[in-house]
C-alpha cells in the first residue's frame, strides 16, 4: 500500500497541477531570496541612517556659521550707524576742511527761483550745524530778465 490515497476524477486532475516529489528542493532558493532581501534592507537602512546623521552634522555646522555671520553683520551695521550719525558726519567733514554751505536757492518747475543763494562762510564752520525745517527760509527772487538772444 502506498502512503498516499488514490485520487479520482476532479481531485486527480487538480493533483496533477501540483508538483510531485519533495518540497525541500523548492524551499532552498526561496529561503535564500528572503535572507538576501532582509540583508539588503538592513544594509540599506544603515546607509540611510549614516546619510541622515551626516546631514544633521552638516546642518549644525551651517547653523553655527549662519549665527556667526549674522553677528558679524550686526556688528558691521552698528559701525555703519555710528559713522553715519549726524555728529560723526559733521566732525569728519570739518576734519576734511569742509564748511556748511550758504543759503540755498531752489528752482521751481516753471523756471522761477525760490530763495537767495549765499556763499559758504568759513566763520560759520564754528557754529553748530542745525538741520531743522524752521531754519529754511524761502525767499522769492524776481524773475530773471530775458536774454537778448531770445
N, CA, C and O atoms as a MOPAC input file, in Angstrom:
PM7 MOZYME 1SCF
protein

 N      0.81600 1    -1.17200 1     0.00000 1
 C      0.00000 1     0.00000 1     0.00000 1
 C      0.86500 1     1.24200 1     0.00000 1
 O      1.93200 1     1.27900 1     0.61200 1
 N      0.38700 1     2.25200 1    -0.69400 1
 C      1.15200 1     3.49700 1    -0.75300 1
 C      0.69800 1     4.44200 1     0.34500 1
 O     -0.39600 1     4.31500 1     0.89400 1
 N      1.56300 1     5.38100 1     0.64300 1
 C      1.24900 1     6.31200 1     1.72000 1
 C      0.22000 1     7.35000 1     1.28900 1
 O     -0.41200 1     7.98700 1     2.13100 1
 N      0.05500 1     7.51900 1    -0.00300 1
 C     -0.92600 1     8.48400 1    -0.49300 1
 C     -2.17200 1     7.74900 1    -0.95700 1
 O     -2.07200 1     6.69000 1    -1.57600 1
 N     -3.32200 1     8.28700 1    -0.67200 1
 C     -4.53600 1     7.66200 1    -1.17800 1
 C     -4.70600 1     7.94700 1    -2.66100 1
 O     -4.21700 1     8.96000 1    -3.16100 1
 N     -5.38700 1     7.07000 1    -3.35500 1
 C     -5.64300 1     7.24300 1    -4.77900 1
 C     -6.74500 1     8.27800 1    -4.97000 1
 O     -7.77900 1     8.22500 1    -4.30500 1
 N     -6.51500 1     9.22400 1    -5.88800 1
 C     -7.49300 1    10.27500 1    -6.15900 1
 C     -8.18600 1     9.96300 1    -7.47400 1
 O     -7.57500 1     9.41200 1    -8.39000 1
 N     -9.43600 1    10.30800 1    -7.56600 1
 C    -10.21000 1    10.02900 1    -8.78200 1
 C    -10.93300 1    11.29300 1    -9.21600 1
 O    -11.26200 1    12.15600 1    -8.40200 1
 N    -11.16500 1    11.37800 1   -10.48900 1
 C    -11.97700 1    12.45800 1   -11.03700 1
 C    -11.29300 1    13.83100 1   -10.96900 1
 O    -10.14100 1    14.02400 1   -11.35700 1
 N    -12.06600 1    14.73000 1   -10.46600 1
 C    -11.60900 1    16.13300 1   -10.40900 1
 C    -10.39900 1    16.29400 1    -9.49000 1
 O     -9.48900 1    17.05600 1    -9.81900 1
 N    -10.35900 1    15.62000 1    -8.37800 1
 C     -9.23200 1    15.69100 1    -7.45200 1
 C     -7.96200 1    15.20100 1    -8.11700 1
 O     -6.89100 1    15.73800 1    -7.83600 1
 N     -8.03500 1    14.19800 1    -8.99200 1
 C     -6.85600 1    13.69100 1    -9.68300 1
 C     -6.31500 1    14.73000 1   -10.64700 1
 O     -5.10500 1    14.92200 1   -10.76000 1
 N     -7.23500 1    15.40500 1   -11.34800 1
 C     -6.78400 1    16.45400 1   -12.28100 1
 C     -6.11500 1    17.60200 1   -11.52600 1
 O     -5.10600 1    18.12600 1   -11.99700 1
 N     -6.63800 1    18.00500 1   -10.38000 1
 C     -6.01900 1    19.08100 1    -9.58300 1
 C     -4.67700 1    18.64000 1    -9.01300 1
 O     -3.75500 1    19.44900 1    -8.91100 1
 N     -4.55600 1    17.38500 1    -8.64500 1
 C     -3.30500 1    16.86700 1    -8.10100 1
 C     -2.21000 1    16.86800 1    -9.14700 1
 O     -1.03100 1    16.98400 1    -8.81400 1
 N     -2.59300 1    16.73800 1   -10.42700 1
 C     -1.59100 1    16.76200 1   -11.49200 1
 C     -0.98000 1    18.16100 1   -11.63800 1
 O      0.15500 1    18.28900 1   -12.09700 1
 N     -1.71000 1    19.19700 1   -11.25900 1
 C     -1.18600 1    20.56700 1   -11.36500 1
 C     -0.12000 1    20.85200 1   -10.31800 1
 O      0.75600 1    21.68600 1   -10.55000 1
 N     -0.17100 1    20.18900 1    -9.18800 1
 C      0.81200 1    20.39200 1    -8.12700 1
 C      2.06900 1    19.60900 1    -8.43700 1
 O      1.98300 1    18.52000 1    -9.00400 1
 N      3.27400 1    20.14400 1    -8.07200 1
 C      4.49300 1    19.39900 1    -8.35200 1
 C      4.57400 1    18.14900 1    -7.49000 1
 O      4.19800 1    18.15000 1    -6.31800 1
 N      5.05800 1    17.12100 1    -8.07900 1
 C      5.20200 1    15.86600 1    -7.34200 1
 C      6.59800 1    15.80500 1    -6.75500 1
 O      7.50600 1    16.44700 1    -7.28300 1
 N      6.79200 1    15.09000 1    -5.73000 1
 C      8.09800 1    14.92500 1    -5.11500 1
 C      8.20800 1    15.78400 1    -3.87700 1
 O      7.24200 1    16.39900 1    -3.42600 1
 N      9.39100 1    15.80600 1    -3.35200 1
 C      9.58300 1    16.51900 1    -2.08500 1
 C      9.66700 1    18.02000 1    -2.33200 1
 O     10.14800 1    18.44700 1    -3.38100 1
 N      9.20600 1    18.82100 1    -1.37900 1
 C      9.22200 1    20.27700 1    -1.47700 1
 C     10.50300 1    20.87100 1    -0.93300 1
 O     10.61900 1    22.09700 1    -0.91300 1
 N     11.44600 1    20.10700 1    -0.50100 1
 C     12.69000 1    20.61200 1     0.08100 1
 C     13.52300 1    21.36400 1    -0.95300 1
 O     14.11100 1    22.40000 1    -0.64200 1
 N     13.57500 1    20.84900 1    -2.17600 1
 C     14.39100 1    21.48400 1    -3.21000 1
 C     13.83500 1    22.85900 1    -3.56400 1
 O     14.62200 1    23.75100 1    -3.87700 1
 N     12.54500 1    23.07400 1    -3.53300 1
 C     11.94600 1    24.35700 1    -3.89300 1
 C     12.06500 1    25.36800 1    -2.75700 1
 O     11.99600 1    26.57100 1    -3.00800 1
 N     12.23600 1    24.92900 1    -1.54400 1
 C     12.33100 1    25.85900 1    -0.41800 1
 C     13.69000 1    26.54000 1    -0.33000 1
 O     13.75200 1    27.68400 1     0.12100 1
 N     14.75500 1    25.91300 1    -0.72700 1
 C     16.09800 1    26.47600 1    -0.57900 1
 C     16.25500 1    27.81400 1    -1.32700 1
 O     16.72400 1    28.77600 1    -0.71800 1
 N     15.88800 1    27.92200 1    -2.61300 1
 C     16.02300 1    29.22900 1    -3.27700 1
 C     15.13600 1    30.30300 1    -2.64100 1
 O     15.52700 1    31.46800 1    -2.57300 1
 N     13.96400 1    29.92300 1    -2.18200 1
 C     13.06600 1    30.88800 1    -1.55100 1
 C     13.66500 1    31.42300 1    -0.25200 1
 O     13.62100 1    32.62500 1     0.00900 1
 N     14.22100 1    30.53100 1     0.55500 1
 C     14.84800 1    30.94800 1     1.81600 1
 C     16.03700 1    31.85900 1     1.53000 1
 O     16.21800 1    32.87100 1     2.20600 1
 N     16.85000 1    31.50700 1     0.53000 1
 C     17.98900 1    32.36300 1     0.16300 1
 C     17.50700 1    33.74200 1    -0.31800 1
 O     18.10900 1    34.76300 1     0.01700 1
 N     16.44600 1    33.76500 1    -1.08500 1
 C     15.89400 1    35.03900 1    -1.55700 1
 C     15.42700 1    35.89700 1    -0.39400 1
 O     15.70600 1    37.09600 1    -0.36900 1
 N     14.73400 1    35.32300 1     0.55400 1
 C     14.24900 1    36.07700 1     1.71200 1
 C     15.41100 1    36.59100 1     2.54600 1
 O     15.38700 1    37.73700 1     2.99600 1
 N     16.44600 1    35.75000 1     2.76200 1
 C     17.61800 1    36.17300 1     3.54100 1
 C     18.33800 1    37.32200 1     2.82200 1
 O     18.74400 1    38.29300 1     3.46100 1
 N     18.49500 1    37.21500 1     1.50100 1
 C     19.15600 1    38.28700 1     0.74800 1
 C     18.34000 1    39.58500 1     0.79700 1
 O     18.91100 1    40.66800 1     0.92600 1
 N     17.02500 1    39.48400 1     0.69600 1
 C     16.18800 1    40.68400 1     0.78500 1
 C     16.28900 1    41.33300 1     2.16400 1
 O     16.37100 1    42.55600 1     2.27400 1
 N     16.28400 1    40.52000 1     3.20300 1
 C     16.41900 1    41.07600 1     4.55300 1
 C     17.79200 1    41.72100 1     4.74800 1
 O     17.89100 1    42.81000 1     5.31400 1
 N     18.84400 1    41.05500 1     4.28500 1
 C     20.18900 1    41.62000 1     4.41600 1
 C     20.31200 1    42.91700 1     3.60900 1
 O     20.90700 1    43.88600 1     4.08000 1
 N     19.75300 1    42.93800 1     2.40300 1
 C     19.78900 1    44.15800 1     1.58900 1
 C     19.02200 1    45.29300 1     2.24200 1
 O     19.46200 1    46.44200 1     2.21600 1
 N     17.88300 1    44.97400 1     2.82500 1
 C     17.10800 1    46.00600 1     3.52800 1
 C     17.85100 1    46.55000 1     4.72200 1
 O     17.83800 1    47.75500 1     4.97400 1
 N     18.50600 1    45.66300 1     5.46400 1
 C     19.27500 1    46.09800 1     6.62700 1
 C     20.44200 1    46.98600 1     6.21700 1
 O     20.69200 1    48.01400 1     6.84800 1
 N     21.15000 1    46.60100 1     5.17500 1
 C     22.27300 1    47.42300 1     4.68600 1
 C     21.75000 1    48.76500 1     4.17500 1
 O     22.36700 1    49.80400 1     4.41200 1
 N     20.61300 1    48.74300 1     3.47500 1
 C     20.01500 1    49.99800 1     3.00900 1
 C     19.64900 1    50.92100 1     4.15500 1
 O     19.87300 1    52.12900 1     4.07400 1
 N     19.09100 1    50.37200 1     5.21800 1
 C     18.75500 1    51.18700 1     6.38700 1
 C     19.99900 1    51.77200 1     7.04900 1
 O     19.98700 1    52.91900 1     7.49600 1
 N     21.06400 1    50.98700 1     7.11100 1
 C     22.31300 1    51.50800 1     7.69800 1
 C     22.87900 1    52.66000 1     6.87100 1
 O     23.32700 1    53.66700 1     7.42000 1
 N     22.85500 1    52.50400 1     5.54400 1
 C     23.35100 1    53.57600 1     4.67100 1
 C     22.48100 1    54.81900 1     4.81600 1
 O     23.00200 1    55.93200 1     4.89100 1
 N     21.17100 1    54.64400 1     4.85700 1
 C     20.25400 1    55.77500 1     5.01500 1
 C     20.46900 1    56.47700 1     6.35900 1
 O     20.47200 1    57.70600 1     6.42700 1
 N     20.64700 1    55.70200 1     7.41200 1
 C     20.88100 1    56.27100 1     8.73500 1
 C     22.19200 1    57.06200 1     8.75900 1
 O     22.25500 1    58.14000 1     9.35000 1
 N     23.23100 1    56.53400 1     8.12300 1
 C     24.51100 1    57.25700 1     8.06100 1
 C     24.36400 1    58.56800 1     7.29400 1
 O     24.91700 1    59.59100 1     7.69900 1
 N     23.62300 1    58.54000 1     6.19000 1
 C     23.42300 1    59.76200 1     5.40100 1
 C     22.64800 1    60.79700 1     6.20000 1
 O     22.96600 1    61.98500 1     6.14400 1
 N     21.63500 1    60.36300 1     6.94100 1
 C     20.86800 1    61.30300 1     7.76700 1
 C     21.72900 1    61.89700 1     8.87500 1
 O     21.61700 1    63.08500 1     9.17900 1
 N     22.58200 1    61.08300 1     9.47800 1
 C     23.46900 1    61.60100 1    10.52900 1
 C     24.44600 1    62.61900 1     9.95900 1
 O     24.69900 1    63.65800 1    10.57000 1
 N     24.99200 1    62.32000 1     8.79200 1
 C     25.91400 1    63.26900 1     8.15700 1
 C     25.20100 1    64.58000 1     7.83900 1
 O     25.76300 1    65.66000 1     8.02100 1
 N     23.95300 1    64.47700 1     7.36000 1
 C     23.17200 1    65.68200 1     7.06900 1
 C     22.89000 1    66.49100 1     8.32000 1
 O     22.88900 1    67.72100 1     8.28000 1
 N     22.65000 1    65.80600 1     9.43500 1
 C     22.39300 1    66.52100 1    10.68900 1
 C     23.63400 1    67.26600 1    11.15700 1
 O     23.53100 1    68.39400 1    11.64100 1
 N     24.81000 1    66.65100 1    11.01900 1
 C     26.05600 1    67.33600 1    11.40000 1
 C     26.30700 1    68.53000 1    10.49100 1
 O     26.72700 1    69.58800 1    10.95900 1
 N     26.05600 1    68.37000 1     9.20300 1
 C     26.25800 1    69.48500 1     8.26400 1
 C     25.28000 1    70.62100 1     8.58100 1
 O     25.65800 1    71.79100 1     8.53600 1
 N     24.03800 1    70.28400 1     8.89900 1
 C     23.04900 1    71.29400 1     9.25600 1
 C     23.48800 1    72.06200 1    10.50400 1
 O     23.33800 1    73.28200 1    10.56700 1
 N     24.02200 1    71.35800 1    11.48200 1
 C     24.50900 1    72.00500 1    12.70200 1
 C     25.65400 1    72.96700 1    12.38600 1
 O     25.69400 1    74.08400 1    12.90300 1
 N     26.58300 1    72.53100 1    11.53600 1
 C     27.69800 1    73.40800 1    11.14600 1
 C     27.19700 1    74.64500 1    10.40400 1
 O     27.67800 1    75.75200 1    10.64600 1
 N     26.23300 1    74.46000 1     9.50100 1
 C     25.70400 1    75.59600 1     8.74700 1
 C     24.93600 1    76.56200 1     9.64100 1
 O     24.99700 1    77.77400 1     9.43400 1
 N     24.21600 1    76.04300 1    10.63000 1
 C     23.50700 1    76.92600 1    11.56100 1
 C     24.49600 1    77.72800 1    12.40100 1
 O     24.27400 1    78.91000 1    12.66100 1
 N     25.57800 1    77.09700 1    12.82200 1
 C     26.60100 1    77.80500 1    13.59500 1
 C     27.25000 1    78.90200 1    12.73200 1
 O     27.47200 1    80.01900 1    13.19900 1
 N     27.54800 1    78.56600 1    11.47300 1
 C     28.14000 1    79.55200 1    10.57200 1
 C     27.17400 1    80.70900 1    10.30500 1
 O     27.59300 1    81.86400 1    10.23600 1
 N     25.88500 1    80.40200 1    10.15500 1
 C     24.87800 1    81.44200 1     9.94500 1
 C     24.80300 1    82.37500 1    11.14400 1
 O     24.68700 1    83.59000 1    10.98000 1
 N     24.86900 1    81.81700 1    12.34600 1
 C     24.83300 1    82.64500 1    13.55400 1
 C     26.04800 1    83.56600 1    13.60600 1
 O     25.91800 1    84.74800 1    13.92500 1
 N     27.23800 1    83.02600 1    13.29200 1
 C     28.45300 1    83.85000 1    13.30100 1
 C     28.36500 1    84.97100 1    12.27000 1
 O     28.73300 1    86.11200 1    12.55000 1
 N     27.87700 1    84.64100 1    11.08300 1
 C     27.76600 1    85.66700 1    10.04200 1
 C     26.70500 1    86.71200 1    10.39800 1
 O     26.86600 1    87.88900 1    10.07400 1
 N     25.64100 1    86.29900 1    11.04900 1
 C     24.62100 1    87.26100 1    11.48500 1
 C     25.18600 1    88.20200 1    12.54100 1
 O     24.92400 1    89.40500 1    12.51100 1
 N     25.96400 1    87.65400 1    13.47800 1
 C     26.60700 1    88.50600 1    14.48900 1
 C     27.55800 1    89.50400 1    13.83700 1
 O     27.59600 1    90.67400 1    14.21900 1
 N     28.32500 1    89.03800 1    12.84900 1
 C     29.26200 1    89.93400 1    12.15600 1
 C     28.50800 1    91.01900 1    11.38900 1
 O     28.92500 1    92.17700 1    11.37500 1
 N     27.38900 1    90.64100 1    10.74500 1
 C     26.58900 1    91.62500 1    10.02400 1
 C     26.04300 1    92.69300 1    10.96800 1
 O     26.04200 1    93.87800 1    10.63300 1
 N     25.58100 1    92.27900 1    12.14300 1
 C     25.04900 1    93.24000 1    13.10200 1
 C     26.15100 1    94.17300 1    13.61000 1
 O     25.90800 1    95.36400 1    13.80400 1
 N     27.35800 1    93.64400 1    13.82700 1
 C     28.46900 1    94.49900 1    14.26200 1
 C     28.82000 1    95.50900 1    13.17400 1
 O     29.07500 1    96.67700 1    13.46800 1
 N     28.83400 1    95.06600 1    11.92200 1
 C     29.12800 1    95.99100 1    10.82600 1
 C     28.02500 1    97.03900 1    10.68200 1
 O     28.30600 1    98.20000 1    10.38600 1
 N     26.77200 1    96.63000 1    10.89100 1
 C     25.67700 1    97.59600 1    10.80900 1
 C     25.78400 1    98.63700 1    11.92200 1
 O     25.47700 1    99.80900 1    11.70000 1
 N     26.21800 1    98.22200 1    13.12200 1
 C     26.43300 1    99.19400 1    14.20800 1
 C     27.54400 1   100.18100 1    13.83200 1
 O     27.43400 1   101.37300 1    14.11800 1
 N     28.61900 1    99.68700 1    13.18900 1
 C     29.69300 1   100.58100 1    12.75100 1
 C     29.18100 1   101.58000 1    11.72200 1
 O     29.50800 1   102.76500 1    11.78200 1
 N     28.37600 1   101.09800 1    10.77700 1
 C     27.82600 1   101.99400 1     9.75200 1
 C     26.93900 1   103.05100 1    10.40100 1
 O     27.00500 1   104.22800 1    10.04600 1
 N     26.11000 1   102.62900 1    11.35300 1
 C     25.23600 1   103.58600 1    12.03600 1
 C     26.04500 1   104.62900 1    12.79600 1
 O     25.67700 1   105.80300 1    12.83300 1
 N     27.15600 1   104.19300 1    13.40600 1
 C     27.98900 1   105.14700 1    14.14800 1
 C     28.65300 1   106.14600 1    13.19800 1
 O     28.74900 1   107.33100 1    13.51800 1
 N     29.11300 1   105.67600 1    12.02800 1
 C     29.75700 1   106.57600 1    11.07400 1
 C     28.76400 1   107.49600 1    10.37200 1
 O     29.13400 1   108.59100 1     9.94700 1
 N     27.51000 1   107.06900 1    10.24600 1
 C     26.54400 1   107.89500 1     9.53000 1
 C     25.70800 1   108.77400 1    10.45300 1
 O     24.77400 1   109.42800 1     9.98900 1
 N     26.01300 1   108.80500 1    11.72500 1
 C     25.30600 1   109.70100 1    12.64700 1
 C     25.65800 1   111.14800 1    12.28700 1
 O     26.78400 1   111.42200 1    11.87100 1
 N     24.71100 1   112.07200 1    12.44300 1
 C     24.96300 1   113.46100 1    12.03400 1
 C     26.18900 1   114.08500 1    12.70200 1
 O     26.95600 1   114.77900 1    12.03400 1
 N     26.39200 1   113.85700 1    13.99900 1
 C     27.55400 1   114.47500 1    14.64500 1
 C     28.85700 1   113.88700 1    14.12600 1
 O     29.85000 1   114.60600 1    14.01300 1
 N     28.87700 1   112.59900 1    13.80800 1
 C     30.09000 1   111.98400 1    13.25800 1
 C     30.35700 1   112.50500 1    11.85400 1
 O     31.50800 1   112.75600 1    11.49700 1
 N     29.30300 1   112.67200 1    11.04800 1
 C     29.48500 1   113.22200 1     9.70500 1
 C     29.99000 1   114.65700 1     9.76600 1
 O     30.86500 1   115.04200 1     8.99000 1
 N     29.44200 1   115.45400 1    10.68700 1
 C     29.86800 1   116.84900 1    10.81400 1
 C     31.33100 1   116.92100 1    11.25400 1
 O     32.09800 1   117.72300 1    10.72200 1
 N     31.71700 1   116.09200 1    12.21700 1
 C     33.10700 1   116.09000 1    12.69500 1
 C     34.05600 1   115.67400 1    11.56400 1
 O     35.10900 1   116.28800 1    11.38800 1
 N     33.69600 1   114.64500 1    10.80200 1
 C     34.55000 1   114.18000 1     9.70800 1
 C     34.63100 1   115.24100 1     8.60300 1
 O     35.69100 1   115.42900 1     8.00700 1
 N     33.52600 1   115.93100 1     8.32800 1
 C     33.54100 1   116.97700 1     7.30400 1
 C     34.45800 1   118.12000 1     7.72700 1
 O     35.19300 1   118.66000 1     6.89900 1
 N     34.42400 1   118.48700 1     8.98100 1
 C     35.31300 1   119.55200 1     9.45700 1
 C     36.76500 1   119.11900 1     9.39200 1
 O     37.63700 1   119.92900 1     9.07800 1
 N     37.04200 1   117.84400 1     9.68500 1
 C     38.41200 1   117.33900 1     9.57400 1
 C     38.91600 1   117.42600 1     8.14300 1
 O     40.11100 1   117.61400 1     7.91300 1
 N     38.00900 1   117.29100 1     7.18000 1
 C     38.38300 1   117.38000 1     5.77000 1
 C     38.41700 1   118.82200 1     5.26900 1
 O     38.73100 1   119.06500 1     4.10400 1
 N     38.09700 1   119.77600 1     6.13500 1
 C     38.14900 1   121.18400 1     5.75500 1
 C     36.86900 1   121.70000 1     5.11400 1
 O     36.88100 1   122.76900 1     4.50300 1
 N     35.79800 1   120.98900 1     5.23500 1
 C     34.52700 1   121.42100 1     4.65100 1
 C     33.83500 1   122.38400 1     5.60400 1
 O     34.00800 1   122.31200 1     6.82100 1
 N     33.04800 1   123.28700 1     5.02800 1
 C     32.28500 1   124.24100 1     5.82400 1
 C     30.81900 1   124.11900 1     5.40400 1
 O     30.53400 1   123.73100 1     4.27100 1
 N     29.90100 1   124.44100 1     6.28900 1
 C     28.49000 1   124.39500 1     5.89700 1
 C     28.21700 1   125.38200 1     4.77300 1
 O     28.79000 1   126.47100 1     4.73500 1
 N     27.34100 1   124.99200 1     3.86400 1
 C     27.01700 1   125.84100 1     2.72400 1
 C     26.20600 1   127.05300 1     3.14100 1
 O     25.69300 1   127.12800 1     4.25700 1
 N     26.10200 1   127.99500 1     2.22300 1
 C     25.31600 1   129.19700 1     2.47300 1
 C     23.84300 1   128.90500 1     2.28700 1
 O     23.41700 1   127.75000 1     2.27700 1
 N     23.07900 1   129.96000 1     2.14200 1
 C     21.64800 1   129.81100 1     1.94700 1
 C     21.39900 1   129.16400 1     0.58200 1
 O     22.02400 1   129.55200 1    -0.40500 1
 N     20.50500 1   128.19400 1     0.51600 1
 C     20.24300 1   127.53300 1    -0.76900 1
 C     19.20800 1   128.28500 1    -1.58600 1
 O     18.44900 1   129.09600 1    -1.05700 1
 N     19.18800 1   128.01000 1    -2.85200 1
 C     18.15200 1   128.51400 1    -3.75800 1
 C     17.56000 1   127.29500 1    -4.46200 1
 O     18.25500 1   126.31400 1    -4.72700 1
 N     16.26400 1   127.37600 1    -4.75800 1
 C     15.57100 1   126.25200 1    -5.37300 1
 C     14.93200 1   126.69300 1    -6.66800 1
 O     14.42900 1   127.81200 1    -6.76300 1
 N     14.94300 1   125.82400 1    -7.67100 1
 C     14.29300 1   126.09800 1    -8.94800 1
 C     12.93800 1   125.41200 1    -8.96200 1
 O     12.83100 1   124.21900 1    -8.67500 1
 N     11.91200 1   126.16700 1    -9.29700 1
 C     10.57400 1   125.61500 1    -9.44500 1
 C     10.44000 1   125.02800 1   -10.84600 1
 O     11.23000 1   125.36600 1   -11.72800 1
 N      9.46600 1   124.16200 1   -11.06900 1
 C      9.29000 1   123.57400 1   -12.40200 1
 C      9.02700 1   124.60000 1   -13.49600 1
 O      9.34200 1   124.35600 1   -14.66100 1
 N      8.45000 1   125.74800 1   -13.13500 1
 C      8.18100 1   126.76300 1   -14.16400 1
 C      9.38400 1   127.65400 1   -14.42500 1
 O      9.29400 1   128.56300 1   -15.25000 1
 N     10.51300 1   127.42700 1   -13.75100 1
 C     11.73500 1   128.18700 1   -14.00000 1
 C     11.99100 1   129.30400 1   -13.02700 1
 O     13.03600 1   129.94800 1   -13.11500 1
 N     11.08700 1   129.57200 1   -12.09700 1
 C     11.32200 1   130.62900 1   -11.12400 1
 C     12.26000 1   130.12300 1   -10.03500 1
 O     12.32400 1   128.93000 1    -9.73800 1
 N     12.98800 1   131.08000 1    -9.45000 1
 C     13.96300 1   130.73800 1    -8.41800 1
 C     13.38200 1   131.11300 1    -7.06500 1
 O     12.89900 1   132.23000 1    -6.87900 1
 N     13.42700 1   130.17700 1    -6.11700 1
 C     12.97400 1   130.45600 1    -4.75400 1
 C     14.19200 1   130.52700 1    -3.87000 1
 O     15.02900 1   129.62400 1    -3.90000 1
 N     14.31300 1   131.56900 1    -3.08800 1
 C     15.43000 1   131.71900 1    -2.17300 1
 C     16.53500 1   132.55200 1    -2.77600 1
 O     16.59500 1   132.75700 1    -3.98800 1
 N     17.40500 1   133.02600 1    -1.90900 1
 C     18.55700 1   133.81400 1    -2.35200 1
 C     19.80900 1   132.99600 1    -2.00300 1
 O     20.09000 1   132.75500 1    -0.82900 1
 N     20.55600 1   132.57200 1    -3.02900 1
 C     21.74300 1   131.77800 1    -2.72900 1
 C     22.79900 1   132.63100 1    -2.05100 1
 O     22.94700 1   133.81500 1    -2.35300 1
 N     23.52900 1   132.02000 1    -1.13700 1
 C     24.59100 1   132.73100 1    -0.44600 1
 C     25.85500 1   131.89200 1    -0.43500 1
 O     25.78000 1   130.66500 1    -0.51000 1
 N     27.01200 1   132.52800 1    -0.34500 1
 C     28.26800 1   131.77200 1    -0.34300 1
 C     28.47400 1   131.06900 1     1.00600 1
 O     27.89300 1   131.44700 1     2.02400 1
 N     29.29600 1   130.06700 1     0.97500 1
 C     29.66100 1   129.37300 1     2.21000 1
 C     30.60400 1   130.27000 1     2.98900 1
 O     31.49700 1   130.89100 1     2.41400 1
 N     30.40800 1   130.33700 1     4.29000 1
 C     31.22800 1   131.20200 1     5.12700 1
 C     32.09000 1   130.32700 1     6.03900 1
 O     31.55400 1   129.51000 1     6.78700 1
 N     33.41400 1   130.48500 1     5.98800 1
 C     34.27600 1   129.69500 1     6.86800 1
 C     34.00500 1   129.99300 1     8.33500 1
 O     34.19800 1   129.11100 1     9.17200 1
 N     33.56400 1   131.19700 1     8.68100 1
 C     33.28100 1   131.51800 1    10.07900 1
 C     32.07400 1   130.71700 1    10.56800 1
 O     31.94900 1   130.43000 1    11.75800 1
 N     31.21400 1   130.36900 1     9.66000 1
 C     30.03300 1   129.60100 1    10.04700 1
 C     30.39900 1   128.18000 1    10.43900 1
 O     29.58200 1   127.47400 1    11.03100 1
 N     31.60900 1   127.75200 1    10.12100 1
 C     32.03000 1   126.39000 1    10.45700 1
 C     32.15200 1   126.21700 1    11.96300 1
 O     32.09400 1   125.09700 1    12.47000 1
 N     32.32300 1   127.33000 1    12.68400 1
 C     32.46200 1   127.21200 1    14.14200 1
 C     31.11200 1   127.07900 1    14.82400 1
 O     31.03100 1   126.60600 1    15.95700 1
 N     30.04700 1   127.49500 1    14.13900 1
 C     28.71700 1   127.38700 1    14.74100 1
 C     28.17300 1   125.99300 1    14.46100 1
 O     28.46700 1   125.41400 1    13.41500 1
 N     27.39100 1   125.45500 1    15.37200 1
 C     26.86200 1   124.10900 1    15.14500 1
 C     25.89000 1   124.09600 1    13.97900 1
 O     25.13900 1   125.04500 1    13.75500 1
 N     25.92600 1   123.02400 1    13.26400 1
 C     25.04700 1   122.84900 1    12.12200 1
 C     23.66300 1   122.45300 1    12.62000 1
 O     23.51600 1   121.46000 1    13.33400 1
 N     22.64900 1   123.23000 1    12.24300 1
 C     21.28500 1   122.95600 1    12.67800 1
 C     20.48400 1   122.58800 1    11.45000 1
 O     20.40200 1   123.36100 1    10.49500 1
 N     19.90000 1   121.42000 1    11.47600 1
 C     19.05000 1   120.99100 1    10.37300 1
 C     17.62500 1   120.88200 1    10.89900 1
 O     17.21000 1   119.83600 1    11.39900 1
 N     16.89100 1   121.96600 1    10.78000 1
 C     15.51400 1   121.97800 1    11.24300 1
 C     14.66200 1   122.61600 1    10.16100 1
 O     15.14700 1   123.50400 1     9.46000 1
 N     13.42900 1   122.20600 1     9.99700 1
 C     12.57500 1   122.79500 1     8.96200 1
 C     12.35600 1   124.28600 1     9.16600 1
 O     12.18000 1   125.02400 1     8.19700 1
 N     12.36400 1   124.73800 1    10.41800 1
 C     12.15200 1   126.16300 1    10.66700 1
 C     13.34300 1   126.99100 1    10.19700 1
 O     13.18500 1   128.18400 1     9.93900 1
 N     14.52200 1   126.40000 1    10.07700 1
 C     15.71500 1   127.14600 1     9.69900 1
 C     15.72000 1   127.46600 1     8.21400 1
 O     16.45300 1   128.35700 1     7.78300 1
 N     14.92200 1   126.76300 1     7.42300 1
 C     14.90100 1   127.00700 1     5.97800 1
 C     13.89200 1   128.10300 1     5.67800 1
 O     12.68700 1   127.91200 1     5.84600 1
 N     14.38000 1   129.23300 1     5.23900 1
 C     13.52700 1   130.35100 1     4.88400 1
 C     13.59500 1   130.49100 1     3.37900 1
 O     14.68400 1   130.62400 1     2.82000 1
 N     12.46200 1   130.46600 1     2.71700 1
 C     12.45300 1   130.58600 1     1.26100 1
 C     12.03400 1   132.00000 1     0.89100 1
 O     11.01600 1   132.51200 1     1.35800 1
 N     12.82500 1   132.60200 1     0.06000 1
 C     12.51700 1   133.92700 1    -0.45000 1
 C     12.40400 1   133.82900 1    -1.95700 1
 O     13.14600 1   133.08100 1    -2.59400 1
 N     11.49400 1   134.57100 1    -2.52100 1
 C     11.28800 1   134.52900 1    -3.95900 1
 C     12.07200 1   135.64400 1    -4.61900 1
 O     11.95200 1   136.80800 1    -4.23600 1
 N     12.88300 1   135.28700 1    -5.61900 1
 C     13.61700 1   136.28500 1    -6.39000 1
 C     12.72000 1   136.79300 1    -7.52400 1
 O     11.83200 1   136.08000 1    -7.99100 1
 N     12.95400 1   137.98600 1    -7.94400 1
 C     12.19700 1   138.44600 1    -9.11500 1
 C     12.59900 1   137.59800 1   -10.33000 1
 O     13.73300 1   137.12600 1   -10.41400 1
 N     11.67800 1   137.41200 1   -11.25600 1
 C     12.02300 1   136.59700 1   -12.43000 1
 C     13.20600 1   137.20400 1   -13.17000 1
 O     13.36500 1   138.42200 1   -13.25600 1
 N     14.02100 1   136.31300 1   -13.69700 1
 C     15.22400 1   136.75000 1   -14.41100 1
 C     14.81800 1   137.48500 1   -15.68200 1
 O     13.81700 1   137.14200 1   -16.31000 1
 N     15.59400 1   138.49100 1   -16.05900 1
 C     15.28500 1   139.24400 1   -17.25800 1
 C     15.62800 1   138.39000 1   -18.48100 1
 O     16.60700 1   137.64400 1   -18.47100 1
 N     14.84200 1   138.50300 1   -19.49900 1
 C     15.10700 1   137.67900 1   -20.70100 1
 C     16.41300 1   138.10500 1   -21.34200 1
 O     16.78000 1   139.28000 1   -21.33500 1
 N     17.09600 1   137.13500 1   -21.88800 1
 C     18.37400 1   137.41000 1   -22.54900 1
 C     18.09300 1   137.97200 1   -23.93300 1
 O     17.06100 1   137.66600 1   -24.53100 1
 N     19.00100 1   138.78900 1   -24.44300 1
 C     18.73800 1   139.43400 1   -25.73900 1
 C     18.66500 1   138.44900 1   -26.89600 1
 O     18.07400 1   138.78100 1   -27.92300 1
 N     19.23100 1   137.26100 1   -26.78100 1
 C     19.24800 1   136.31800 1   -27.88300 1
 C     17.92600 1   135.60400 1   -28.09500 1
 O     17.80200 1   134.86600 1   -29.07200 1
 N     16.94900 1   135.77700 1   -27.25200 1
 C     15.71200 1   135.01500 1   -27.39500 1
 C     14.72000 1   135.68900 1   -28.25800 1
 O     13.62800 1   135.16200 1   -28.47000 1

